[in-house]
Amino acid sequence: MREHGSEGPDALVEAGLDALGREVVACRACPRLVAWREKVAREKRAAYRDEEYWGRPVPGFGDPAARLLIVGLAPAAHGANRTGRMFTGDRSGDWLFGALHRAGFASRAEAVSRDDGLELLGAWLTAGVRCAPPDNRPSAAERKRCRPFLERELELLLPRLACIVALGGFAWSHVLRILADRGAGVPSPRPKFGHRAEVEVARAGVDGGGEGPITLLGSYHPSQQNTFTGRLTEEAFDRVWARARVLVAD
């Protein structure tokens, strides 16, 4: 994050995101997830046996003045649960940060640790669930308990947001539900998820929501299941971020 300056809007948003991040890291609300993330951190993967795992909930990170919000599912057991930063230290992150760098949203294409100097440019990266879940499947109750963290991030970032990219079907549905509950003009019936699916959400009724609509873009998650099988190609992924670049510029 940037250094704190005067107490203007940017400084207040940054202070709010910093405080929220500390709350996220301290959370122990889901016993199953706490037990799993700490077990993984103790036992480690052989390739990382000499590293100290983060083993805690993972906060969002990026630019407090973001016009782009990126929402994933949850930290990977040996990725963000190891490094302490979203999508950092695994192959999904290699795909994501490579694409973000090509689109001008990241200062570098490689993400190896939370101290590697990588910065997001006009973007904020977060997830619907903040702890690594067993089999990458958080329960409905765990998703519900974690939801207020994303709601508060949205509240802080919403005045400037122009675009939200949902990585996967869960993130797509989760974001639409939160926006609808905040009073935004989500179309009915709810739009279905798909790669490069796009829907405009009116801000009507959203307090402090800024001006103009928010565009939600869908993208297949850059998981190995999608990238190894060719379901998600680099070209198809880049198209999502090229569209996001146009939307935040508008």
N, C-alpha and C positions, 0 to 999 in steps of 0.2 A: 504493500500500500504506500501511498504518498505520505510525506511528512505532514503533520498537522500544521495548518496555517491559522488564519483568522477564524473567528466563529461565524463564518458564513454558511450557506447551505451545504457546500461540499464538506466542510469540516464537521458539521453536525451529522451528515450521513455517514461519514467515515467513523466518527465516534460511536454512532449507533451500531454499525457493522462490527466494529472492534469489540464492543460490549457483548453483542450477540455471539460472536465467535468464542468468547471466553465461556459463555453459558453453554454453548454446544460442547466444548471440550470437557466440561465438568459433568455432563449429563450421565446419569446411571439409571434412567427410567425403565429400561427394558432388560430384565434379568437374563434372558436367553442371549441377547446380543452382547451384553457385558461379558458373560461367561465365554462366549465364542471368540470375541475379539481379543480377550486377554489370553485365552488358550493358544490361539494362533501366534500371538506375540511371544509367548514363552517357548513354544515348540519350534517355531520358525521353519522356513523352507531351507533345505541344505545349501542352496546357492547364496543365502543371506544369513547364514548362521553366525557370522561375525558382526552383524549389524544389530543395533538396538532398534526394535520395532516401536512405532508410535503407540499402537494398541489402545487408542482412545477414539471418541467420536471425532470426525473430521469436519472442520468449519469450511464454509465457502471462502473463496478468495478472488481477487481481481481488482478492477478499477472502480472506486466508489462513484465515479461519474459515468458509469456504464450506460450505454443505450442498448446493449445486447445482454440478455440473461441466458445462460446455458444450464439446463437442468438434466441431470442423470438420475440413475436409480439409487445406487449406494456405493460406498467404497469397496474396492477389491481387497480380499484378505491379505494378499502379499504385494499389493500396490499401495493405495492410499493408507491402508491400515498399517503398513510398514513405514511409509515416508511421512505421513501426516499432512499430505496435500492432495486434493482431489485429482484423480487421473494421473498421478505422478508415480513413475517407477514400474509401469506395466505396459503391455503391448497396446491395450486400448488407448492409453495416454499417448503412446507414440503416434498413433493414427490421429488422435484428436489435436494434439499440439502441432503436429506437422501441418494439418489442414488449417488450423487457426493462424499459424505463421504465414502460410501462403496467402491467406486472405487479409493479412494485416492486423489480426486481432491479438497476436502474441509476439513478443520480442525475440523469441527463439523457438526452434522446432523441437528441441530435446527437453524433456522434463525428467530429471533423475532424483532430485531431492528438494525439500522446501527451501533450501538455502542456495539453489543453483543460479539465482539471479533472474530467472524467468519472470516476466511481467505480462499481464494481460492489458490490452490497449482498447479501452472503450467496452470492455466485456467483464462479466462477473460469472464465475463458474461455481455451481452448487449441486445438490442432490436432494431427492425427496426423503431419503433415509441417511443418517449420518454415521452409522456403525456398519461394519462389514457383517452381513448376515450369512448363516450357514447355507450352502448351495445357492448363494446369491438370491435368496427368496425371503424377504422380510414378511412377517405375518401381517394380516389386516390391522391387528391391534397395534403392532409396532409402527406401521405406516401412520396410523392415526396419532399416536403419541408424538411422533417426530414432526408432524405437519406444522405445528406452530412456528418452528424455526424458519421454514420456507415462507410461511405467511408473513413473518416479520421482515425477512429479506425483501420480499416483494413490496411491502409497505414502504420501506426505506428507499428502494430503487425506482419505484413506479413512476414518480414524476418525470423521469428522463427516459424511461424505457420506450423503445420503439419496436423491439423484436424480442421474442423468446424462442429459443430452439430447444425442443424436447427430444432428448436422445432415448428413443424407445417408447413403446405404448404406455407403460406405467407413467412415465413423466408427462406424456401428452394428456392423459386422463386426469392426472393429479393437478396439473396446472389449470386445466379448464374448470375443474371443480372448485378450486380456490378462487379463481377469478369470478366465477358465477356467484359464489357465496359472498364475495365482496361487493356485489351489485353491478359487475361489468356486464355488458351486453353480449353474452355468449349465445350463439345461434342455437335454436332448438329445431329438431333433435341435435344432440351434441355431435359435432363433426367427428368422423372416424379417423383413426391414426393411419398414416401411410408414409413412406419415404417421399419427402418433398411435398407432403400435404401442407396446405396453407389456409389459415382462416383469420379473418379480421375480427377483433373483439373490441367493441365500443367501450369507451371509458365511462359512459353515462352511469351516474350513481356512485362512482368510486371517489371517495373523499381524497383530495390531494393527489389525484391520479394523473395530473398533467393534461396535455392537449393531444387531440388526434387519437386514432385507434392504435391498439397494439396488435401486431401480427404474430401469430403463433405458427412456427414452422416445425414440421415433423422430420426426423431423421432416424434411420436405423441406427441402433447403438453400435459403436465401433468395437464390439466384443469379438473375440477370436472366432466364436461361433458364426458370426456374420462375415468377418473379413477373410477367414480361411476358406470358407465355402464359396466366396464370390458373390454372396448376396449383397454385400456392400463393397463397392469398388472405390478406389481413390478418386476417380473422376466423378462418380455419383455423389461422394461425400463433399467434394470441392464445390459442386453446384449448390449445395445447401448454404455454404458459407459465402459464396458469391452473391446469392440472393439476400442473405442477411446483411451483407455489406451495402447493397442497394437500399434496403429498408432503413438502416440506421442513418444513411446519408440523407435520405428524404426527410 
